[in-house]
Amino acid sequence: MGSSPKANWTGQVFLGEGWALSLGFAADTAPHAHHAVQIAVALAGPVGLRVAGVEVSVTGAIAIPPDVVHQMETSGGPLAILYLDPESGPARQLAGTWEGQLHRCWPADLLKDLTPLLFKAAMAGTDEHLAKGLMEATLRVLIPIASPPPFLDPRVRKALVLMKRDPRSLEALAKAVQLSPSRLGHLFSENVGLPFRSYGLWLRLQGALRHLSEGMNLTTAAHHAGFSDSAHFSRSFKRMFGISPIELIRSSRLIQSQFSDSQGGL
């Protein structure tokens, strides 16, 4: 696989609370790892990926856990890609099914009723109402809700809510939830699956994307999200997604959804 994208990503990217959904034509990526659970659905023929150095051909759907290095080779075909924050209900339900595996695949037959709808949305575009419905339908097919998601410590839940409202230090959050910084840091990693600092960077990246969707330029969006400059934001983004933010927004439309994750999110 090449080390850089061959073409632009084109289509729509919906940014929700706890989730994002990309519908359109994807380009190749460099090897990368991010903090979301990623679910990719092939919409017109197999999609090639390299997950932790192993080649995988996807004809249905594939889920990749947080922080697993992967690389995409799409041949420019239409794709639906769903990103779930690691603390969201569906992501935590999936976390209990990895069983040490670095990815999980579902057959195309399981998605035969949903794929035409995703394909139409990827080809012709859609609105945020239908995008949210497609996201929820995909999760219902792939992750039947038979039991509640794994327990999330209420102090960690409160810390997550506070972080999303107003980024703050570990010490300030620990005081707010009446724990020592070391104890909160341990509980945070245990419950969310990410260190506190890594999750903070993940939130800043999401914030920068939201600012870009509001029409800010790259530099202004980076500063508003807490990055030192646009270069810092671009490096962090490419490390996590395998493409630069410029390559994403050049031909894709970012749409900020007003809907949160109703399937177990915060």
C-alpha positions, 0 to 999 in steps of 0.5 A: 500500500502507498504511504500517502493518499492517492485522491481526495476524500469526497462526500459528507462527514457528520459530526455528532456527540460521541460519533461521526459518520463519513458517507462518500468516496474514501481515498487511501490513507497512510498507517494511522491509529486513533482513539475511536472504534472505527466501523467501515461498511463496504458499499460497492465491492471489497475494501482492502485494509491493513490492520496491525500489519495484516491484510484484510479484504472487507465485503461487509463491515469491519470494526477496528478497536481504538489505538490499533494501527491500520491503513486503508486502500479503497480504490476510490470506492464508496464507503460508510465509516462510523467512528464511536467515542470509546466511552460510548455505549455501543463502543463499550459493548463492542469492547467486550467482544474483541476477545483479543482480536485486532478487528471484527468482521461481519458478512455482507449478507447481514447488511443486505437491507441496509447497504443500498440505503448507505450507498444511496446516501454516499452517492447522492448526499443526505441530511443530518436526520437521515444520517443519524438514522443510518448510524443507529440502524447500522449499530442495531444490525451489527451490535444487537442491544441484548444487555446494558453496556459495561459499567462506567464509574459515575465519577469517570462519567462526570469527569467526561461530561465536564471535559466535553463542556470545558477542557480542564486539567486532571487536577481540576477534574479530580477536585470536581469529582472528589478524587486524587489526580492519581486515582482519577487517572487510574479509573479513567484509563480503566473505564475509558481505555485511554490515558487522560492526556490522550483522550484530551487530545482526542477531544481537541481534534473533535473540537477543531473539526467542529470549528471547521464545520462552522466555517473557520479556517484551519489556523483559527479552528486549531487555536480555538480547539487548543492547539498551539498552531495549525501545524500542530493540529495537522500533525496530530490529525494525520497521525490519527487519521492517515490524511491531513485535515486539508485533504479531508476538507478540500472535497468533503463537507463537514456537517455538525449534527445536533443529535447525540448518541441515543444508544448508550452515549453520555 
